[in-house]
Amino acid sequence: MLKSKNIGFLCLVLALLMACTYSSPIVSGEDMSSKIKDSVNYLMERHYTLNCNFEVTSDSLLLQQLPLVDMLPVFKGERLVVAEFMVLSADSVDSVWVKVARDQETMGWVHEKELLEKVVPVDPVSQFIHFFSNSHTIAFLVIVGLFGMGYIHRAVCRQQLQLIWLNDVDSVFPTILSWLVATAATLYASIQHFVPDIWEQFYYNPSLNPFGLPWILSLFMFNVWGIVLVGLATLDDLFHQTHVEAAFFYLLGLLSCCIFLYLFFSFATYYYIGYPCLLMYAAWSFNHVRHTSLYRFSCGNCGAKLKDKGVCSHCGAVNE
């Protein structure tokens, strides 16, 4: 009953968080100047417009003072606002120029390609996407995943600790969580590979609400919220079954497993082998969940799950 109440509370929190959204600027059609109209038209092509705020991510970004050749530098962590757009068809490097400003004294023009490579929107969702997509982050995840799997496997062999896939806990949530991560990675790679414009639009105008998004983005966001909800349920179930040390090692192994699944399905989807692999993993997960949930009894002494009456494998008590 207590677990049901906790899951109900998590669903309520999930519904409240899903209402969070970041909307693009809305202006009245009668009061818009021609410049803003041009900006709105530009938003349909580039997904950002006037007054959009960015944060510099590179060490420096040089702003040119047109028509002069003077340069004004802005540095990492400083915020810029989009002030104006200009198209120079004769420019062989990039025909689109963007005027940005840090303050009243520091403003200038920069090629759009250079700007977008060196800035990130200030919205926290966009910043998280940028961080998670960074090549250094991927390398870090690979190292953590390999280290975690090797270390935990060694600990399991020596101390008989519990680990997903090898010596799992009596819970369906870790398996469901790993399947959700694999599905999210497949959807993420599919969006980037087949409909990159939709992902770019979401990057500049993010929303945590899955309703109202394109259908594939809605599936992805439902999947992300499922990971959050099932992750919390996993923590609750795990700490009710094991002590703190065992739970820590199990969570480290589960994190390494999820990192491996994310990396594998992200790269495999680009070569179309991720889809049959996901179907096979879904079938295996369903079968594993079906067998894990076949616990009809619980130990009267320690509360551990039992498939049949008799001697408890956890504490040795006899249950009749």
Backbone as numpy.savetxt, mean C-alpha at the origin, in Angstrom:
# Nx Ny Nz CAx CAy CAz Cx Cy Cz
-17.61 -14.40 21.85 -18.44 -13.20 21.85 -17.57 -11.95 21.85
-16.51 -11.98 22.68 -15.62 -10.82 22.74 -14.94 -10.58 21.41
-14.51 -11.66 20.75 -13.86 -11.50 19.45 -14.82 -10.94 18.42
-16.09 -11.35 18.48 -17.09 -10.84 17.56 -17.30 -9.35 17.77
-17.30 -8.92 19.04 -17.45 -7.50 19.32 -16.25 -6.72 18.78
-15.04 -7.28 18.96 -13.84 -6.60 18.46 -13.87 -6.46 16.95
-14.29 -7.53 16.25 -14.35 -7.47 14.80 -15.42 -6.47 14.35
-16.55 -6.43 15.09 -17.58 -5.44 14.78 -17.08 -4.02 14.95
-16.29 -3.79 16.00 -15.72 -2.46 16.21 -14.74 -2.11 15.11
-13.93 -3.09 14.67 -12.98 -2.86 13.58 -13.71 -2.52 12.28
-14.84 -3.17 12.05 -15.63 -2.86 10.85 -16.16 -1.44 10.89
-16.58 -0.98 12.10 -17.05 0.40 12.24 -15.93 1.38 11.95
-14.74 1.12 12.51 -13.58 1.98 12.25 -13.23 1.97 10.78
-13.30 0.80 10.15 -13.02 0.69 8.72 -13.97 1.54 7.90
-15.26 1.51 8.26 -16.25 2.32 7.52 -15.97 3.80 7.66
-15.54 4.24 8.85 -15.23 5.65 9.06 -14.00 6.07 8.26
-12.98 5.21 8.26 -11.76 5.54 7.52 -11.99 5.55 6.03
-12.89 4.70 5.54 -13.16 4.65 4.11 -13.84 5.92 3.63
-14.41 6.68 4.56 -15.05 7.94 4.18 -14.04 9.03 3.90
-12.76 8.81 4.28 -11.73 9.81 4.05 -11.43 9.90 2.55
-11.34 11.09 2.05 -11.05 11.28 0.63 -10.33 12.59 0.43
-9.58 12.66 -0.63 -8.90 13.90 -1.01 -9.42 14.28 -2.37
-10.11 15.38 -2.45 -10.73 15.78 -3.72 -9.92 16.87 -4.39
-9.99 16.91 -5.70 -9.31 17.95 -6.45 -10.08 19.25 -6.33
-9.46 20.40 -6.60 -10.11 21.69 -6.42 -11.34 21.83 -7.30
-12.41 22.42 -6.75 -13.65 22.66 -7.48 -13.89 24.16 -7.52
-14.08 24.70 -8.71 -14.29 26.14 -8.85 -15.54 26.38 -9.66
-16.14 27.53 -9.48 -17.38 27.89 -10.16 -17.09 28.19 -11.62
-17.97 27.75 -12.51 -17.77 27.98 -13.94 -17.88 29.44 -14.31
-18.68 30.24 -13.62 -18.86 31.64 -13.98 -17.69 32.50 -13.53
-17.04 32.12 -12.45 -15.99 32.96 -11.88 -14.59 32.56 -12.31
-14.46 31.49 -13.06 -13.13 31.05 -13.44 -12.53 31.98 -14.47
-11.29 32.31 -14.27 -10.56 33.06 -15.28 -10.11 32.12 -16.38
-9.63 32.69 -17.48 -9.18 31.84 -18.59 -8.00 30.98 -18.18
-7.19 31.49 -17.26 -6.02 30.71 -16.81 -6.47 29.48 -16.06
-7.47 29.61 -15.19 -7.95 28.48 -14.42 -8.65 27.49 -15.33
-9.36 28.01 -16.35 -9.99 27.11 -17.30 -8.95 26.25 -18.01
-7.86 26.89 -18.42 -6.78 26.14 -19.05 -6.23 25.10 -18.08
-6.14 25.48 -16.81 -5.61 24.56 -15.82 -6.51 23.36 -15.63
-7.83 23.58 -15.61 -8.77 22.48 -15.46 -8.68 21.54 -16.65
-8.55 22.12 -17.86 -8.37 21.29 -19.04 -7.08 20.49 -18.95
-6.06 21.11 -18.38 -4.79 20.43 -18.23 -4.90 19.29 -17.22
-5.74 19.50 -16.20 -5.94 18.47 -15.19 -6.47 17.20 -15.82
-7.32 17.31 -16.83 -7.86 16.14 -17.48 -6.77 15.33 -18.16
-5.65 15.97 -18.53 -4.57 15.27 -19.20 -3.46 14.87 -18.23
-3.17 15.71 -17.25 -2.03 15.46 -16.37 -2.43 15.20 -14.93
-3.70 15.33 -14.58 -4.24 14.96 -13.27 -3.81 15.89 -12.14
-3.20 17.01 -12.44 -2.94 18.01 -11.41 -3.15 19.39 -12.04
-3.35 20.41 -11.22 -3.75 21.70 -11.75 -3.12 22.82 -10.92
-3.60 24.04 -11.14 -3.10 25.18 -10.37 -3.35 24.97 -8.88
-2.43 25.53 -8.09 -2.51 25.50 -6.63 -2.27 24.13 -6.03
-1.87 23.15 -6.86 -1.47 21.85 -6.31 -0.14 22.00 -5.58
-0.02 21.35 -4.46 1.17 21.47 -3.62 2.05 20.23 -3.76
3.35 20.47 -3.91 4.32 19.39 -4.02 5.43 19.59 -2.99
6.09 18.48 -2.68 7.26 18.52 -1.81 8.47 18.02 -2.58
9.58 18.74 -2.50 10.79 18.37 -3.24 11.41 17.13 -2.60
11.71 16.12 -3.41 12.31 14.88 -2.91 13.78 14.73 -3.29
14.24 15.45 -4.31 15.65 15.39 -4.69 16.45 16.36 -3.83
17.77 16.28 -3.95 18.63 17.17 -3.16 18.36 18.64 -3.51
18.12 18.92 -4.78 17.84 20.29 -5.19 17.07 20.29 -6.50
16.38 21.39 -6.76 15.64 21.60 -8.00 15.85 23.04 -8.42
16.33 23.24 -9.67 16.64 24.58 -10.15 15.45 25.17 -10.89
15.04 26.37 -10.49 13.94 27.09 -11.13 14.52 28.20 -12.00
14.11 28.22 -13.26 14.66 29.18 -14.22 13.80 30.44 -14.26
14.48 31.60 -14.34 13.79 32.88 -14.40 13.63 33.30 -15.86
12.58 32.84 -16.51 12.36 33.19 -17.91 11.96 34.66 -18.03
12.39 35.36 -19.10 13.24 34.91 -20.22 14.73 34.98 -19.89
15.07 35.26 -18.62 16.48 35.32 -18.23 17.03 33.92 -18.02
18.31 33.84 -17.73 18.95 32.54 -17.51 19.30 32.34 -16.05
18.85 33.23 -15.19 19.13 33.08 -13.77 18.41 31.86 -13.22
19.05 31.22 -12.23 18.51 30.02 -11.61 18.32 30.24 -10.11
17.21 29.77 -9.61 16.96 29.79 -8.17 16.80 28.36 -7.69
17.61 27.94 -6.71 17.49 26.55 -6.24 16.47 26.42 -5.11
15.76 25.29 -5.10 14.96 24.88 -3.95 15.47 23.51 -3.53
15.32 23.19 -2.27 16.00 22.01 -1.73 15.02 20.98 -1.18
15.57 19.83 -0.88 14.77 18.69 -0.42 13.95 19.05 0.81
12.67 18.66 0.79 11.78 18.92 1.91 11.00 20.21 1.80
11.41 21.11 0.88 10.68 22.37 0.72 9.43 22.14 -0.13
8.41 22.95 0.11 7.13 22.79 -0.57 6.96 23.84 -1.66
6.38 23.39 -2.78 6.14 24.26 -3.92 4.66 24.21 -4.28
4.17 25.29 -4.87 2.80 25.36 -5.35 2.80 25.68 -6.83
1.95 25.03 -7.60 1.87 25.25 -9.04 1.17 26.59 -9.29
1.84 27.47 -10.07 1.30 28.82 -10.30 0.83 29.04 -11.73
1.46 28.35 -12.70 1.11 28.63 -14.10 1.67 27.53 -14.99
1.05 27.36 -16.18 1.52 26.43 -17.18 1.86 27.19 -18.46
2.79 26.64 -19.24 3.17 27.24 -20.51 3.64 26.13 -21.45
3.24 26.23 -22.71 3.63 25.25 -23.72 4.50 25.93 -24.76
5.73 25.44 -24.92 6.66 25.94 -25.92 6.92 24.82 -26.91
6.21 24.83 -28.02 6.32 23.74 -28.99 7.70 23.63 -29.60
8.47 24.72 -29.59 9.81 24.70 -30.17 10.84 24.06 -29.25
10.48 23.81 -27.99 11.43 23.24 -27.04 11.59 21.75 -27.33
12.81 21.34 -27.66 13.07 19.95 -28.02 13.18 19.04 -26.80
13.45 19.62 -25.62 13.61 18.83 -24.40 12.25 18.44 -23.84
11.41 19.41 -23.59 10.07 19.20 -23.06 9.26 20.44 -23.36
8.19 20.28 -24.10 7.42 21.45 -24.53 6.59 22.06 -23.39
6.36 21.31 -22.34 5.52 21.79 -21.23 6.41 22.35 -20.12
6.16 23.61 -19.75 6.86 24.25 -18.64 5.84 24.53 -17.53
6.30 24.41 -16.31 5.44 24.66 -15.15 6.10 25.70 -14.26
5.34 26.72 -13.90 5.83 27.73 -12.97 5.40 27.35 -11.57
6.39 27.24 -10.68 6.12 26.88 -9.29 6.73 27.93 -8.38
6.20 28.01 -7.18 6.68 29.01 -6.23 6.82 28.40 -4.85
7.93 28.75 -4.19 8.09 28.38 -2.78 7.52 29.47 -1.88
7.77 30.73 -2.25 7.23 31.89 -1.56 7.19 33.05 -2.56
6.91 34.23 -2.09 6.78 35.38 -2.99 8.10 35.72 -3.68
9.23 35.45 -3.02 10.53 35.79 -3.58 11.14 34.65 -4.40
10.70 33.43 -4.17 11.32 32.28 -4.82 10.30 31.58 -5.70
10.36 31.86 -7.00 9.48 31.21 -7.97 10.19 31.19 -9.32
9.81 30.24 -10.16 10.44 30.12 -11.46 9.85 28.98 -12.25
10.42 28.76 -13.44 9.90 27.78 -14.38 10.80 26.54 -14.41
10.19 25.40 -14.69 10.93 24.15 -14.80 10.18 23.23 -15.76
10.95 22.40 -16.48 10.31 21.42 -17.35 9.42 20.48 -16.53
8.28 20.12 -17.10 7.34 19.27 -16.36 7.95 17.92 -16.01
8.66 17.29 -16.94 9.25 15.98 -16.67 10.23 16.05 -15.51
11.06 17.08 -15.49 12.02 17.24 -14.40 11.31 17.51 -13.08
10.25 18.30 -13.14 9.50 18.61 -11.92 8.90 17.35 -11.31
8.20 16.56 -12.13 7.51 15.39 -11.61 8.47 14.30 -11.14
9.69 14.30 -11.68 10.69 13.33 -11.23 11.27 13.69 -9.87
11.18 14.98 -9.49 11.87 15.43 -8.29 10.92 15.93 -7.20
9.63 15.74 -7.37 8.67 16.17 -6.35 7.66 15.05 -6.11
6.91 15.20 -5.02 5.83 14.28 -4.69 4.69 15.12 -4.12
3.42 14.78 -4.41 2.32 15.52 -3.79 2.38 15.46 -2.28
1.89 16.50 -1.62 1.98 16.57 -0.16 0.96 15.67 0.53
-0.01 15.15 -0.20 -0.99 14.26 0.40 -0.30 13.02 0.96
-0.62 12.60 2.20 0.07 11.46 2.81 -0.09 10.16 2.03
-1.23 9.96 1.37 -1.41 8.75 0.56 -0.44 8.73 -0.61
-0.31 9.87 -1.29 0.63 9.97 -2.41 2.07 9.78 -1.94
2.41 10.33 -0.78 3.76 10.18 -0.27 4.05 8.73 0.09
3.05 8.03 0.63 3.24 6.60 0.93 3.45 5.80 -0.34
2.66 6.10 -1.39 2.84 5.42 -2.67 4.23 5.66 -3.22
4.69 6.91 -3.14 6.03 7.25 -3.63 7.10 6.51 -2.84
6.96 6.46 -1.53 7.94 5.76 -0.70 7.96 4.27 -1.01
6.76 3.67 -1.13 6.68 2.24 -1.33 7.13 1.83 -2.72
7.07 2.74 -3.69 7.48 2.43 -5.05 8.95 2.73 -5.30
9.61 3.32 -4.33 11.02 3.68 -4.50 11.88 2.43 -4.62
12.87 2.48 -5.51 13.74 1.32 -5.72 14.53 0.96 -4.48
14.90 1.96 -3.68 15.63 1.68 -2.43 14.73 0.92 -1.45
13.44 1.24 -1.45 12.50 0.54 -0.58 12.37 -0.92 -1.01
12.30 -1.17 -2.32 12.21 -2.54 -2.82 13.44 -3.34 -2.40
14.62 -2.75 -2.54 15.85 -3.43 -2.14 15.84 -3.73 -0.64
15.37 -2.77 0.14 15.28 -2.97 1.58 14.33 -4.11 1.92
13.19 -4.17 1.23 12.23 -5.24 1.47 12.82 -6.60 1.12
13.58 -6.67 0.04 14.22 -7.93 -0.33 15.17 -8.39 0.76
16.01 -7.48 1.26 16.98 -7.83 2.29 16.27 -8.27 3.57
15.25 -7.50 3.98 14.52 -7.84 5.21 13.81 -9.19 5.05
13.22 -9.42 3.87 12.52 -10.67 3.65 13.46 -11.87 3.71
14.61 -11.79 3.03 15.56 -12.90 3.05 16.12 -13.12 4.44
16.48 -12.04 5.12 17.02 -12.16 6.47 15.98 -12.76 7.42
14.75 -12.25 7.32 13.70 -12.72 8.21 13.38 -14.18 8.01
13.26 -14.62 6.75 12.94 -16.01 6.48 14.06 -16.94 6.94
15.32 -16.56 6.67 16.44 -17.38 7.11 16.55 -17.46 8.62
16.38 -16.32 9.28 16.52 -16.28 10.74 15.39 -17.05 11.42
14.17 -16.87 10.94 13.03 -17.55 11.55 13.08 -19.04 11.28
13.49 -19.45 10.07 13.60 -20.88 9.78 14.62 -21.53 10.70
15.70 -20.84 10.96 16.70 -21.37 11.88 16.14 -21.48 13.30
15.38 -20.47 13.71 14.78 -20.50 15.04 13.75 -21.62 15.16
12.99 -21.86 14.08 11.99 -22.93 14.11 12.68 -24.29 14.25
13.75 -24.49 13.51 14.46 -25.77 13.57 15.07 -26.02 14.94
15.54 -24.98 15.60 16.22 -25.15 16.88 15.27 -25.15 18.07
14.24 -24.29 18.01 13.40 -24.12 19.19 11.95 -24.53 18.94
11.65 -25.05 17.75 10.30 -25.47 17.43 9.28 -24.34 17.59
9.67 -23.14 17.14 8.74 -22.01 17.16 7.72 -22.16 16.04
6.63 -21.43 16.17 5.57 -21.50 15.18 5.87 -20.53 14.04
5.58 -20.97 12.81 5.85 -20.16 11.62 4.83 -20.52 10.55
4.34 -19.51 9.87 3.37 -19.75 8.80 3.96 -20.68 7.76
3.14 -21.63 7.28 3.45 -22.64 6.29 4.21 -23.84 6.88
5.01 -23.64 7.93 5.81 -24.73 8.48 5.22 -25.28 9.76
4.98 -24.43 10.73 4.41 -24.84 12.02 3.41 -23.77 12.43
2.31 -23.71 11.69 1.39 -22.58 11.79 0.57 -22.61 13.07
0.04 -21.45 13.45 -0.86 -21.34 14.59 -2.26 -21.78 14.17
-3.10 -22.04 15.16 -4.46 -22.48 14.89 -5.35 -21.28 14.60
-5.12 -20.66 13.44 -5.89 -19.47 13.06 -5.96 -19.40 11.54
-7.12 -18.96 11.04 -7.28 -18.81 9.59 -6.79 -17.45 9.11
-6.59 -16.50 10.02 -6.30 -15.13 9.61 -4.94 -14.97 8.92
-3.85 -15.61 9.38 -2.57 -15.43 8.66 -2.63 -15.89 7.21
-3.31 -17.01 6.95 -3.43 -17.49 5.57 -4.25 -16.53 4.73
-5.37 -16.03 5.29 -6.19 -15.07 4.56 -5.40 -13.79 4.30
-4.62 -13.35 5.30 -3.80 -12.15 5.13 -2.79 -12.31 4.01
-2.12 -13.46 3.96 -1.12 -13.69 2.91 -1.79 -13.72 1.54
-3.00 -14.29 1.44 -3.71 -14.31 0.16 -4.13 -12.90 -0.26
-4.55 -12.07 0.70 -4.91 -10.69 0.39 -3.70 -9.91 -0.12
-2.53 -10.13 0.49 -1.31 -9.46 0.03 -0.97 -9.87 -1.39
-1.07 -11.17 -1.68 -0.80 -11.65 -3.04 -1.78 -11.05 -4.05
-3.05 -10.96 -3.67 -4.05 -10.38 -4.56 -3.80 -8.89 -4.78
-3.46 -8.17 -3.69 -3.18 -6.74 -3.82 -1.98 -6.50 -4.73
-0.94 -7.31 -4.60 0.23 -7.16 -5.45 -0.11 -7.41 -6.92
-0.96 -8.40 -7.18 -1.38 -8.69 -8.56 -2.20 -7.55 -9.14
-3.13 -7.01 -8.35 -3.94 -5.89 -8.81 -3.08 -4.65 -9.05
-2.15 -4.40 -8.14 -1.27 -3.23 -8.27 -0.44 -3.31 -9.56
0.14 -4.48 -9.81 0.94 -4.64 -11.02 0.06 -4.57 -12.26
-1.16 -5.08 -12.19 -2.07 -5.04 -13.34 -2.45 -3.60 -13.69
-2.72 -2.80 -12.67 -3.07 -1.40 -12.91 -1.90 -0.66 -13.56
-0.70 -0.87 -13.02 0.47 -0.18 -13.56 0.80 -0.64 -14.98
0.51 -1.89 -15.27 0.88 -2.44 -16.58 -0.15 -2.12 -17.66
-1.43 -2.24 -17.34 -2.47 -2.11 -18.35 -3.14 -0.74 -18.38
-3.35 -0.11 -17.21 -4.03 1.19 -17.17 -3.22 2.17 -16.31
-2.02 2.54 -16.74 -1.18 3.44 -15.92 -1.80 4.82 -15.71
-2.64 5.28 -16.66 -3.27 6.59 -16.50 -4.20 6.62 -15.28
-4.88 5.51 -15.03 -5.77 5.45 -13.86 -4.95 5.54 -12.58
-3.81 4.86 -12.56 -2.96 4.93 -11.37 -2.37 6.33 -11.19
-2.00 6.98 -12.30 -1.48 8.34 -12.21 -2.53 9.30 -11.67
-3.77 9.12 -12.12 -4.85 9.97 -11.61 -5.05 9.75 -10.11
-4.99 8.49 -9.68 -5.13 8.18 -8.26 -3.95 8.74 -7.46
-2.76 8.73 -8.05 -1.57 9.22 -7.36 -1.68 10.71 -7.05
-2.20 11.48 -8.00 -2.32 12.93 -7.79 -3.62 13.33 -7.09
-4.62 12.46 -7.11 -5.89 12.75 -6.44 -6.33 11.51 -5.66
-5.60 11.15 -4.60 -5.87 9.89 -3.89 -7.15 9.95 -3.06
-7.70 8.79 -2.83 -8.89 8.64 -1.99 -8.82 7.30 -1.28
-9.14 7.30 0.01 -9.19 6.06 0.77 -10.56 5.39 0.67
-11.49 6.04 0.03 -12.84 5.50 -0.13 -12.91 4.69 -1.42
-13.14 3.38 -1.36 -13.16 2.57 -2.58 -14.37 2.82 -3.46
-15.41 3.44 -2.92 -16.60 3.72 -3.71 -16.38 4.97 -4.56
-16.80 4.92 -5.80 -16.64 6.06 -6.69 -15.37 6.03 -7.50
-14.49 5.07 -7.26 -13.26 4.92 -8.04 -13.52 4.00 -9.23
-12.64 4.02 -10.25 -12.75 3.01 -11.31 -12.73 1.61 -10.72
-13.39 0.68 -11.37 -13.65 -0.63 -10.75 -12.38 -1.35 -10.30
-11.32 -1.25 -11.10 -10.11 -1.98 -10.71 -9.43 -1.31 -9.51
-9.54 0.01 -9.42 -9.03 0.70 -8.24 -9.88 0.40 -7.02
-11.20 0.26 -7.23 -12.08 -0.11 -6.12 -11.71 -1.48 -5.56
-11.45 -2.44 -6.46 -11.01 -3.76 -6.00 -9.73 -3.66 -5.20
-8.80 -2.85 -5.70 -7.51 -2.70 -5.01 -7.69 -2.09 -3.62
-8.54 -1.04 -3.51 -8.74 -0.39 -2.22 -9.49 -1.29 -1.25
-10.48 -2.05 -1.74 -11.15 -3.03 -0.87 -10.14 -4.04 -0.35
-9.20 -4.43 -1.22 -8.17 -5.37 -0.83 -7.26 -4.79 0.24
-6.89 -3.52 0.08 -6.03 -2.86 1.06 -6.72 -2.78 2.41
-7.99 -2.38 2.42 -8.73 -2.32 3.69 -8.91 -3.71 4.29
-9.05 -4.73 3.43 -9.11 -6.09 3.94 -7.83 -6.49 4.62
-6.68 -6.06 4.07 -5.39 -6.35 4.70 -5.33 -5.70 6.08
-5.79 -4.45 6.19 -5.78 -3.76 7.49 -6.65 -4.50 8.50
-7.86 -4.85 8.11 -8.81 -5.50 9.02 -8.34 -6.88 9.42
-7.91 -7.70 8.46 -7.45 -9.06 8.75 -6.14 -9.01 9.53
-5.29 -8.00 9.26 -4.06 -7.86 10.03 -4.32 -7.62 11.50
-5.30 -6.78 11.80 -5.66 -6.53 13.20 -6.25 -7.79 13.84
-7.07 -8.52 13.08 -7.63 -9.76 13.60 -6.54 -10.80 13.85
-5.51 -10.81 12.99 -4.38 -11.72 13.18 -3.65 -11.41 14.48
-3.40 -10.14 14.74 -2.73 -9.75 15.99 -3.56 -10.18 17.20
-4.85 -9.94 17.15 -5.72 -10.29 18.27 -5.71 -11.80 18.52
-5.82 -12.58 17.44 -5.86 -14.04 17.58 -4.51 -14.59 18.02
-3.43 -14.01 17.52 -2.10 -14.52 17.81 -1.73 -14.33 19.28
-1.97 -13.15 19.81 -1.58 -12.87 21.19 -2.49 -13.56 22.20
-3.61 -14.12 21.74 -4.45 -14.93 22.62 -4.00 -16.39 22.65
-3.12 -16.77 21.69 -2.70 -18.17 21.60 -1.28 -18.41 22.09
-0.40 -17.42 21.92 1.00 -17.61 22.24 1.50 -16.50 23.16
2.68 -16.72 23.72 3.30 -15.69 24.55 4.00 -14.66 23.67
4.50 -13.60 24.28 4.99 -12.44 23.53 6.18 -12.81 22.65
7.12 -13.60 23.16 8.32 -13.94 22.37 7.95 -14.75 21.13
7.12 -15.76 21.31 6.71 -16.58 20.17 5.91 -15.76 19.16
5.07 -14.86 19.67 4.28 -14.00 18.78 5.18 -13.09 17.96
6.26 -12.58 18.58 7.19 -11.69 17.87 7.85 -12.44 16.71
8.36 -13.65 16.97 9.02 -14.41 15.92 8.02 -14.82 14.83
6.80 -15.14 15.24 5.80 -15.51 14.23 5.47 -14.31 13.34
5.32 -13.13 13.94 5.01 -11.94 13.16 6.16 -11.58 12.22
7.40 -11.78 12.67 8.55 -11.53 11.80 8.52 -12.47 10.60
8.21 -13.74 10.86 8.11 -14.69 9.75 6.95 -14.37 8.83
5.81 -13.94 9.41 4.65 -13.57 8.59 4.96 -12.35 7.72
5.67 -11.36 8.30 6.07 -10.18 7.54 6.99 -10.58 6.38
7.94 -11.45 6.63 8.84 -11.91 5.57 8.08 -12.64 4.47
7.10 -13.45 4.88 6.27 -14.17 3.92 5.49 -13.20 3.04
4.90 -12.17 3.65 4.12 -11.19 2.89 5.01 -10.39 1.94
6.23 -10.07 2.38 7.17 -9.37 1.50 7.51 -10.23 0.29
7.76 -11.50 0.53 8.07 -12.42 -0.57 6.90 -12.50 -1.56
5.67 -12.64 -1.03 4.50 -12.74 -1.89 4.30 -11.45 -2.70
4.49 -10.31 -2.04 4.34 -9.02 -2.74 5.34 -8.90 -3.89
6.58 -9.20 -3.62 7.61 -9.08 -4.66 7.38 -10.09 -5.79
7.05 -11.32 -5.42 6.86 -12.36 -6.44 5.70 -12.02 -7.36
4.53 -11.72 -6.79 3.36 -11.49 -7.63 3.44 -10.15 -8.36
4.15 -9.17 -7.80 4.32 -7.90 -8.50 5.11 -8.09 -9.78
6.20 -8.86 -9.71 7.04 -9.07 -10.89 6.44 -10.13 -11.82
5.82 -11.17 -11.25 5.28 -12.24 -12.09 4.11 -11.77 -12.93
3.35 -10.79 -12.43 2.19 -10.31 -13.17 2.59 -9.62 -14.46
3.77 -8.98 -14.47 4.24 -8.32 -15.69 4.47 -9.32 -16.81
4.73 -10.58 -16.45 4.96 -11.61 -17.45 3.78 -12.57 -17.54
2.63 -12.17 -16.97 1.36 -12.88 -17.07 1.34 -14.21 -16.33
2.41 -14.61 -15.69 2.38 -15.86 -14.94 1.85 -15.65 -13.52
1.67 -14.38 -13.15 1.16 -14.10 -11.82 -0.30 -14.54 -11.67
-1.07 -14.50 -12.75 -2.49 -14.84 -12.67 -2.73 -16.32 -12.39
-2.12 -17.24 -13.14 -2.31 -18.67 -12.77 -1.71 -18.99 -11.40
-0.60 -18.33 -11.05 -0.02 -18.55 -9.72 -0.96 -18.08 -8.62
-1.65 -16.97 -8.86 -2.60 -16.47 -7.87 -3.77 -17.43 -7.72
-4.26 -17.99 -8.83 -5.35 -18.96 -8.75 -4.93 -20.20 -7.96
-3.72 -20.69 -8.19 -3.23 -21.86 -7.46 -3.06 -21.53 -5.98
-2.53 -20.35 -5.69 -2.34 -19.97 -4.29 -3.69 -19.76 -3.60
-4.68 -19.24 -4.33 -6.01 -19.07 -3.76 -6.63 -20.43 -3.44
-6.46 -21.41 -4.32 -6.99 -22.75 -4.07 -6.31 -23.38 -2.86
-4.99 -23.24 -2.78 -4.27 -23.78 -1.62 -4.70 -23.10 -0.33
-4.88 -21.77 -0.37 -5.28 -21.02 0.82 -6.68 -21.45 1.27
-7.59 -21.59 0.31 -8.94 -22.02 0.66 -8.93 -23.40 1.31
-8.15 -24.31 0.76 -8.06 -25.65 1.32 -7.45 -25.61 2.72
-6.43 -24.77 2.91 -5.78 -24.65 4.22 -6.74 -24.05 5.25
-7.48 -23.04 4.85 -8.46 -22.42 5.75 -9.55 -23.40 6.12
-9.99 -24.20 5.15 -11.06 -25.17 5.41 -10.61 -26.21 6.44
-9.36 -26.66 6.34 -8.86 -27.64 7.30 -8.56 -27.00 8.66
-8.10 -25.75 8.64 -7.77 -25.08 9.90 -9.02 -24.79 10.71
-10.14 -24.56 10.05 -11.37 -24.19 10.75 -12.15 -25.39 11.26
-11.62 -26.63 11.08 -12.33 -27.82 11.53 -12.07 -28.13 13.00
-12.12 -27.14 13.84 -11.94 -27.32 15.28 -13.30 -27.19 15.96
-13.82 -28.32 16.43 -15.15 -28.30 17.05 -15.10 -28.14 18.56
-13.93 -28.36 19.19 -13.83 -28.33 20.64 -12.69 -27.42 21.06
-12.67 -27.10 22.33 -11.57 -26.36 22.93 -11.22 -26.99 24.27
-9.95 -26.94 24.63 -9.48 -27.55 25.87 -10.07 -26.83 27.07
-10.58 -27.61 28.01 -11.15 -27.01 29.21 -10.12 -26.44 30.16
-8.84 -26.80 29.94 -7.79 -26.32 30.84 -7.08 -25.09 30.30
-6.61 -25.15 29.05 -5.84 -24.03 28.49 -6.58 -23.27 27.40
-7.72 -23.81 26.93 -8.50 -23.12 25.91 -8.02 -23.34 24.49
-7.05 -24.21 24.28 -6.54 -24.47 22.93 -7.60 -25.18 22.08
-7.55 -24.98 20.76 -8.53 -25.58 19.86 -8.23 -27.07 19.68
-9.29 -27.90 19.64 -9.16 -29.34 19.48 -10.11 -29.81 18.39
-9.61 -30.71 17.54 -10.48 -31.29 16.53 -11.34 -32.40 17.11
-10.80 -33.11 18.10 -11.52 -34.20 18.76 -11.25 -34.16 20.25
-12.13 -34.80 20.99 -11.92 -34.90 22.43 -10.76 -35.84 22.72
-10.18 -35.66 23.89 -9.04 -36.49 24.27 -7.96 -35.66 24.93
-6.71 -36.09 24.75 -5.58 -35.41 25.37 -5.22 -34.15 24.58
-5.10 -33.03 25.28 -4.73 -31.78 24.65 -3.26 -31.80 24.29
-2.93 -31.48 23.05 -1.54 -31.50 22.62 -0.75 -30.31 23.16
-1.43 -29.30 23.73 -0.75 -28.11 24.24 -0.40 -28.23 25.71
-1.33 -28.73 26.53 -1.08 -28.79 27.98 -1.15 -30.20 28.55
-1.63 -31.17 27.76 -1.70 -32.56 28.23 -2.93 -32.91 29.01
-3.85 -31.96 29.20 -5.07 -32.23 29.94 -5.99 -33.15 29.14
-6.76 -33.97 29.87 -7.68 -34.92 29.24 -9.05 -34.27 29.16
-9.60 -34.23 27.95 -10.93 -33.64 27.72 -11.89 -34.75 27.29
-12.98 -34.90 28.03 -13.95 -35.96 27.74 -15.29 -35.36 27.30
